[in-house]
Amino acid sequence: MIAKIGKGMNIFGAVSYNQLKVDKENGKVLLAHKIPEPLDGHLTVAQICRSFEPYLLANNKTEKPVRHISLNPDPSDKVSDERFMKMAEQYMKEMGYASQPYIVYKHTDIERTHIHIVTTCVQIDGSKINDSYDHHRSMAACRNLEREFNLAPANEKTQQSDKPFFKPVCYTKGEIKSQLSAVIRYLPQYYLFPNLGTYNALLSLFNITCELVSGEANGKPKKGLVYFALDAKGEKAGNPFKSSLFGRHAGLDHLETHFEKSKMVMAKHPSKTILKNTVEAAMHMATGEMDFKKQLLGQGINVVARRNADGRAYGITFIDHESRSVWNGSQLGKHLSANIFDDWWGKGVKTNTAPGFLNKQASPESKEDELAGPFQFLDVNRDDGLVNALGSLLPDSQGEDYEERAFENQMKKKRKSRRGNQ
């Protein structure tokens, strides 16, 4: 079993992401802990979020009070709903969240059936549940679940979640060739990457880039690679180094073989669906580019955006250090391609290509709005600081917009009243 823990500010984003799966019959609510069940048995986004209201109002210091956790058994595991519920309860108990409100969703839209848990790390008294070493504690909890519920264990490579021991190149320290060699010689042994673009995205984490060069040797055309160190601004620093200086693993021939091998392995790689799921959830919780990248970095995923001279993002790559695989966004899905992120980060528009996103520039009568799907997000201008706890995105769908706006206004009044009494 593999667990991913997302940390954010936007409770509505986390809940609506999961509710969208339910509405599309690709998921269902398995368990609502300390969340009152409505008379009609149908929980809405606003009703679920109200259960978190006392905790979020009590919060004074926690910057990211929302936790969005996914538990992913091996595809070979056949887990019943009852066992999923027991697994969720045990996991939350071991992580220290047994007394918190939380809701458990089962997702069935991909072959790897899994569950999502939305909760808060802020306790009713406003204090924060200790999340020191939560990744290691989460791994230990997953191993316990594997033993108790007879699940297939996560393989050794998946459990090695820390980045390899390589150090980024520091151009000002000198001995550039040695620094480059310490990284370049070994990356293909640790990571899967399907093309030169993803290889360069991985290299960029270590302040390195490579370029394809061509020429002639003995009257025959020849291609090869040269490597550059990058400075603090991400620009080439100094002269290039031929790949031959770093051994055959750094050469084009060996890398092209590695590209083909990576494509075959990644086509059936179990980490793809988990990564896709994690990125989608982070998109719904994040407030912008930096927040999005920080959320994924906390889950062992680097985001590398390639931009042209005008600042337009033309490539997006996700580097998953748990599975040690490198993916272009378009490999995960059209709604995770560079254009989607460029619209969001560059134009402030979350397009309707990804379910539940807002196109702020589209009028209600626009063609884009017609295709937007069940959740539209409206930006609500807030000046009372509550946005840090709840986020600024509210679903506007299926008659819930008024209810959720009322909830936000109620929270605003309570916060102001609370401040006035201090």
Secondary structure by P-SEA (a helix, b strand, c coil): cbbbbbbcccaaaaaaaaaaaaaaccbbbcccccccccccccccaaaaaaaaaaaaaacccccccbbbbbbbccccccccaaaaaaaaaaaaaaaccccccbbbbbbccccccbbbbbbbccccccccccccaaaaaaaaaaaaaaaaacccccccccccccccccccccccccaaaaaaaacccccccccccccaaaaaaaaaaacbbbbbbbbbcccbbbbbbbbbbbcccccccccccccccccccccaaaaaaaaaaaaaaaccccaaaaaaaaaaaaaaacccaaaaaaaaaaacbbbbbbbcccccccbbbbbbcccccccccccccccccaaaaaaaaaccccccccccccccccccccccccccccbbbbbbbbcccccccccccccccccaaaaaaaaaaaaaaaaaaaaaac
